[in-house]
Amino acid sequence: MDAENEQQNGTPAGTDAAAPRSAVSRRAVIGWAGAGVALGAAAVGSVAAATRQDDPAPAPAAASGAEVPFYGDHQAGIATPVQDRLHFAAFDVSEKATRESLVKMLKEWTKAAAAMTGGREVGTGAATGLPEAPPDDTGEALGLPASRLTITIGFGPSLFEKSGPDGQPVDRFGLKAKRPEALIDLPAFPGDKLDPLRSGGDLCIQACADDPQVAVHAIRNLARIGMGTVSIRWSQLGFGKTSSTTPDAQTPRNLMGFKDGTHNIAGTDTAKLSDHVWAASGDGPDWMTGGSYLVARRIRMHIETWDRTSLKEQEDVFGRTKGEGAPFGKVKEHDDPDLKAMPADSHVALAHPDANNGLMILRRGFSFTDGTDGLGRLDAGLFFLAYQRDTRKAFVPLQQRLAGSDKLNEYIQHVGSAHFACPAGVRKPGEWWGQALFG
Amino acid sequence: MSARRRSTAAALLTLAVAIATLAGCADKKDDKAGSADAVTVNATDSACEVSKTSVPAGHVMLDISNKGSKTTEVYVYGDGDKIITERENIGPGTKATIDAEIKAGSYEIACKPGMVGDGIRQKITVTGEGGASAAADPRLAGAVDAYRKYAQEQADTTIPAVEAFAAAIKAGDVEKAKSLYAASRTGWERTEPVAESFGDVDPKTDTREDKVEAGKEWTGWHKLEKSLWADAKIGDDEKKLADQLVNDLKDWQKKIPSAEITATSMANGAKELLDEVATNKITGEEDRYSHTDLADFQANVEGAQKAYELLKPVAAEKDPELSKTLDSEFAAIQALLAKYKQADGTFTSYDKVAQAERKTFSDAVNSLGEPLSKLAAAVVAK
C-alpha cells in the first residue's frame, strides 16, 4: 500500500497526570527515554502534532509512527485517516457477567486503550513486573511506536436484548430502554450466506494501525483484560485499506484490482460527517449523540473466477476503468460520474449518491486473505466497514438495492455480518467507554 | 501429556523491581500514599525536593506534587540510568503517585520540568534485605505441608485404582478395563504438576502417541487406552504394559516425600493444571480414544482448587479482590462440569460435546486461568 501524505489533525495524545497508572512509554523502556520526541508525549492540551517534527513537511504517516489522540468528541478510528492494517474483534458477554462487572471491564479497557494508542504499555508493563506474576502487557509491541493505532468500541443489538433459551428477548443489563431504534437487527439481504460464527456480537473493538503487530497487540490485550467478562466471538485481520478518507491521497485498490473509495467521505469534511456519519442530538438516545453506527460485512470474493473475467466485463461490473478508475465516459478518476454512461447494473451506477438521493456512508474497509478454503481457492475478499448516522436510512436501503441487481454479486458473497452502535468519544481521562450508556 | 518444562523451580523470594499501578494494587489495603511512609516529592521548574533520602526496601511510594509551571516527569533511576519506574505528564499544579517494589541499593530520583533532559536529580538509598518480606509467612509453610500430604493421599489412592485397572486388562476383560480407566487417572490428574517435577515418571505413564520420542517405546495409560478403545483387543503386550504402569506409579508414590514443593510452586501448579485443561482437554486431545477428557478436566480443576484453598488464608488477606474472583470462578467452572456428570458418576463422552459447548468450557477456563495466574505473586510477594 502507498503511504498517504497525511498530516495528523488534532493534538498528540498526552497522558494525563491524573490518570491512575504508571504509564510506561514502550520506547522509554528500551532506553530511549529522554529523547523527547520518541516519548511521543507532549504536554496535555498542546496542539498541532506537526510541531513535533522539525521538518514542517508532513512525513508519510505510515512511517511517522505518530499517535492519534485517544480523547475527543468523537471516537478515533472513524473519520481518522485510514491506517494500513486492521484487527477487528466481536465479543460476547459471558453468561455470568453482571452490569457491574461489565462496567468494571469497560473502565479497564478504556485505560488500556488510552495507554496503547499513546504507545505505552498496559498496566505495569511487559517486562518490569513481579517475577512471580505474569506481565500485565503481553509485550509484542515493546519498542514499537504508536503506529497511528486507534481503538474504537461499538455495542451490538444483543447487548441490549438477547434472545433467551425460550426465544423471548432478555434484558440482561438493564439497557433495553436505551437501545437506539437505529440499532436494528439487520434484515436478510438476497444472496447472503451468513455464517453465525462470523456474525453478530455483543460488543466490538476495531483496532487500526499502520503496523499489524500493534493492531493485534491491542485486541490481544483487551481480550485478556476481558476474560471472565467477555470472550471473542469472531475476529478478522485486514490489510491494505480499501477505502481512504483522504481524497488527496492515492485511492487504494481492493483485491479485485479496482480503486475503491474514490467518492468516500473525507475525514476532514465536517459538513458531510455531520450530515452522514455522526448521530446528532435528537436522532436517538442522548448517549449516541456524536457517535456513529457501524456495519461490518465479511464479503468473500470469488477471486479465481474474477481473475478469468475479461477486462471489459470487469470494467462493466464497476462502471469505472480499471487503470485510472475513471467513470465511464470520463477521463480522470475524480471526474464527476455520468451514471447514464455506465451499465445500469454496474456497482457504481447503483451505489453512487447521485442514484440514491445523495445517500452516503463512510467506508473504511480492508482486504483480507485468511489462507485457503481447502478447495485450492483463496479465502479472500473485502472486510467491509461502513459508518453512518442511521443504518436504516443508509446501509440498509443501499444494500437492498445492490443485493437485488448489482452485477458484482456474481463475484462476491456476504458471509459475515454485524451491526454496532459506536458511542461518542471519551473526552478526557477518567471518563470511560459506555459511560453515557451505563451511567 | 508430557514433555513439558519441569515446573517446580524454587520460590524466588527476592523480587525484581515492580511498578505497581492502581490496576495491580488498588485492592491492597497497604496503600501508603499520603502516609508517613511515603516519600514526598515536590517538583518545581527548578528543583526536585525529596522528603527523605533513605527508605526501607520493598514497597516504596512516591507522593509527587508538581508545584511548577511546566509539565514534569519523575523517574527513579538505578545503576547506569536504568529506569526503575517513571511517571510522565504530571501537569502543573497536579499530584501523582508512583508505587514501586524496589530492592536495596542506590538510586536517583529525577524530576524533569518540561519533560526534557536528564532532570534534576536526588540520590536516594534503599536499605535492607531484598525487596520482599523475605521472612515468609509461616502460614505458607503450613500450606506446603498440607499440600504434600494431599499429593501423597492422591498417589496412595491411585495405586489400588490402577491395580484394579491392570487386573481387568490381565484378565482380558476389555469392557471392565474401559470402565476403570478414567477413575485410575484421577489422583494423578489432580496433582500432575508434582508428578511432572520428577521428570521421568510422567513420560512413562502419561504420554500420548504423538509425543513419543523417536526410538522410545510408547508406554502408559494412553497406549492402553488406544488398545482398549481403538483396537478393542488385549494382547500380551498390553498385559505387560499394565504391570509396568502399576510399577511406574508406585515409583511416583514413593517419590512424593522428596518432591520440592513451595508456596510458589503450588500456586504455579494450580495455574498449570488449568493450562493442562486449556491445551489438552478442551481440544479432546488427551483422551482421544476413550473421550473421557471431562473426568481428567474435573480432576485438574479439583487439584487446582485444593492448592488454592490451602493458600487462600494468605491470598484473601493480601489480595481480597483476587480471592473473591477465584472463589466465584472455581464455583462457576465446577457448576459447569456438574452439568455433564451422569448419575453413575461418569462424565458425558467428550465426542458428544458440541463445539459451542466446548467454547463455553474454554471461556470458563480462561476466566479462571487468568486470575489464577496472579495467585503466586499475591501469596509470596510483599
Boltz contact constraints between the chains, C-beta under 6 A:
constraints:
  - contact:
      token1: [A, 14]
      token2: [B, 89]
      max_distance: 6.0
  - contact:
      token1: [A, 15]
      token2: [B, 88]
      max_distance: 6.0
  - contact:
      token1: [A, 15]
      token2: [B, 89]
      max_distance: 6.0
  - contact:
      token1: [A, 17]
      token2: [B, 89]
      max_distance: 6.0
  - contact:
      token1: [A, 17]
      token2: [B, 90]
      max_distance: 6.0
  - contact:
      token1: [A, 17]
      token2: [B, 91]
      max_distance: 6.0
  - contact:
      token1: [A, 17]
      token2: [B, 94]
      max_distance: 6.0
  - contact:
      token1: [A, 17]
      token2: [B, 96]
      max_distance: 6.0
  - contact:
      token1: [A, 20]
      token2: [B, 22]
      max_distance: 6.0
  - contact:
      token1: [A, 21]
      token2: [B, 21]
      max_distance: 6.0
  - contact:
      token1: [A, 22]
      token2: [B, 19]
      max_distance: 6.0
  - contact:
      token1: [A, 22]
      token2: [B, 21]
      max_distance: 6.0
  - contact:
      token1: [A, 22]
      token2: [B, 87]
      max_distance: 6.0
  - contact:
      token1: [A, 33]
      token2: [B, 83]
      max_distance: 6.0
  - contact:
      token1: [A, 36]
      token2: [B, 116]
      max_distance: 6.0
  - contact:
      token1: [A, 41]
      token2: [B, 88]
      max_distance: 6.0
  - contact:
      token1: [A, 41]
      token2: [B, 89]
      max_distance: 6.0
  - contact:
      token1: [A, 43]
      token2: [B, 71]
      max_distance: 6.0
  - contact:
      token1: [A, 44]
      token2: [B, 91]
      max_distance: 6.0
  - contact:
      token1: [A, 96]
      token2: [B, 332]
      max_distance: 6.0
  - contact:
      token1: [A, 123]
      token2: [B, 21]
      max_distance: 6.0
  - contact:
      token1: [A, 123]
      token2: [B, 23]
      max_distance: 6.0
  - contact:
      token1: [A, 124]
      token2: [B, 19]
      max_distance: 6.0
  - contact:
      token1: [A, 124]
      token2: [B, 21]
      max_distance: 6.0
  - contact:
      token1: [A, 124]
      token2: [B, 24]
      max_distance: 6.0
  - contact:
      token1: [A, 128]
      token2: [B, 19]
      max_distance: 6.0
  - contact:
      token1: [A, 129]
      token2: [B, 18]
      max_distance: 6.0
  - contact:
      token1: [A, 130]
      token2: [B, 18]
      max_distance: 6.0
  - contact:
      token1: [A, 130]
      token2: [B, 377]
      max_distance: 6.0
  - contact:
      token1: [A, 130]
      token2: [B, 381]
      max_distance: 6.0
  - contact:
      token1: [A, 131]
      token2: [B, 12]
      max_distance: 6.0
  - contact:
      token1: [A, 131]
      token2: [B, 16]
      max_distance: 6.0
  - contact:
      token1: [A, 132]
      token2: [B, 376]
      max_distance: 6.0
  - contact:
      token1: [A, 132]
      token2: [B, 377]
      max_distance: 6.0
  - contact:
      token1: [A, 132]
      token2: [B, 380]
      max_distance: 6.0
  - contact:
      token1: [A, 132]
      token2: [B, 381]
      max_distance: 6.0
  - contact:
      token1: [A, 133]
      token2: [B, 374]
      max_distance: 6.0
  - contact:
      token1: [A, 133]
      token2: [B, 377]
      max_distance: 6.0
  - contact:
      token1: [A, 134]
      token2: [B, 373]
      max_distance: 6.0
  - contact:
      token1: [A, 227]
      token2: [B, 366]
      max_distance: 6.0
  - contact:
      token1: [A, 227]
      token2: [B, 367]
      max_distance: 6.0
  - contact:
      token1: [A, 227]
      token2: [B, 370]
      max_distance: 6.0
  - contact:
      token1: [A, 228]
      token2: [B, 367]
      max_distance: 6.0
  - contact:
      token1: [A, 231]
      token2: [B, 363]
      max_distance: 6.0
